[in-house]
Amino acid sequence: MQIHETAFIVSTYRSYHESVSKDIYAKLWNNPKTEALIPDILNSVSSKEAILHSLRNRFFYENLQSFFKKNSGGTLINFGAGFSMYQFLLDPTVSTIEIDKEDIIEYKRKRIHFWTIEGKLPKRDTSYISFDFNHDSAETMVNELKKMIHQKPIFIVLEGVLFFLDQKVTHKLFKVFEDIQSAGDLVGSVSYIPEIEKTNVYKRLLHYFNSHNSTNDSFAHQTIPTSYYTQINGYRLKEHTHEYELSKLYTPDAQIDNPNDILNEHLYLLERV
């Protein structure tokens, strides 16, 4: 398994729990190869992965809806967009910039164009750009993005990305955010806290990646303490929750009784000051 394949897996997860994720378009990405992978993942790592990723999507769906409705439009910038479909669930006044590796971006651009022509997707103002977060400089990313941003305010989503990066690259990304955002703009970020490293489910996750990943597609498996988010230059921590809490709100019948039994990602909303 290569890291880009996780984009297909996560979109399929969202399609399994459409009423939770609110992503009515996720199923467009479903394919037999990914469907064949998922049972082994759920069995080897955690049976709750599909519902947890749907809850993560729901958190951003609700916050994006609220932010852009309040501001009558603006720009969504999705760092590591994968096959997320937020812009098609938002008002058409919202512009979107999607960022990922070149192979993902080019494939997504073509599929979105095709599905829009077919009438399977509503038309949206979406721009695509590829960056390598590990190797492209902050200056390069800032300069390119400033050319592409035509509407404010800006909501940045950093979802399903930091796990695969290291601390140095994480610092670089938040420097990029600081340079392109203004007061009142938001960043939504997802990461694991270090305490999860002691859990059996996290150890199973790492074992699964290590045993299935391509040797040419390594990742950092980073965890980040909540205190990190309280110290980011130019931002204040506006909201902090996690998937276990969200499960009690949106899926009380999901039988998730212990946060240590699931891959409990933490979600943060940061406001530019």
Residue, then its C-alpha position, 0 to 999 in steps of 0.5 A: m500500500q502506498i500513502h496515496e491509496t489512503a485517499f481512496i480508503v478514507s473516501t470509501y469510509r465516508s460513503y459507508h456512513e453518509s448520514v454521519s459524514k454528510d458527504i453524499y458524493a464520496k461514493l463516486w470514488n468507490n472502486p473494487k480494489t479499495e473495497a477489497l482492502i477495507p475488510d482486512i484493515l477493519n479486522s487488523v486495526s479497528s472495526k470503528e475506522a469507517i465511522l471515525h473518519s465519517l465523524r471527522n468529516r462531519f466536524f469539518y462539514e459543520n464548521l465549514q458551513s458555519f464559517f462560510k455562511k457567516n462570511s457570505g463566501g470566501t476561500l477553502i484551502n485544503f492541504g492534503a485534500g485527497f478525495s475530500m468533497y467539501q466544496f460540493l457541499l458548500d455554497p457556490t460562492v465559496s472558492t476552493i484551492e486543493i493541494d496534494k501530490e501531483d498524481i493525486i491532484e491530476y487524477k482528481r482534477k480529471r475525475i471532477h471535470f468528467w463528473t461535472i460534465e456528466g451532471k453528477l457534481p454541481k459546478r464549483d470554483t475549484s483550483y488545483i496545485s501540487f506541492d511536496f510538503n517535505h521538499d517545497s519551501a514555505e516561500t514557494m508555497v506562499n508565493e504560489l498560493k497568494k496568486m491563487i487566492h481571490q476571495k477572503p476570508i480563508f479557512i484552511v483544512l489540514e486533515g489526515v496529513l500530519f500523521f505522515l509528516d515530521q515536526k519540522v515540516t509541520h512548523k513549515l506548514f503553519k508558517v505558510f498558514e500564518d503568511i497567507q491568512s488574516a485575523g479571523d481566518l481559521v485553520g482546522s487541523v487533525s492529529y494524534i496526541p502522544e498518549i495514543e502511542k501506548t494503546n494496542v490499536y495504535k500499535r496495530l495501525l503502525h504494524y499494518f502500515n509497516s507490513h503493507n506500505s511500499t518501501n519507497d513511500s515511507f512516513a513519519h507517524q507523528t503524534i502532537p501534544t495539544s499544547y503545541y496548538t496553544q503555542i503556534n505563532g499568530y494563532r489562538l486555539k478556538e476549539h478542541t475535540h476528538e472523535y470519541e467526543l464526536s461519537k457521543l454527539y452524532t453516533p450514540d449507538a455506535q458502541i464506542d465505549n473506551p477512547n483507548d480502544i479506537l484510533n481517536e484523532h484529535l481535532y483543532l480549530l485555530e483562529r488567526v489573530 
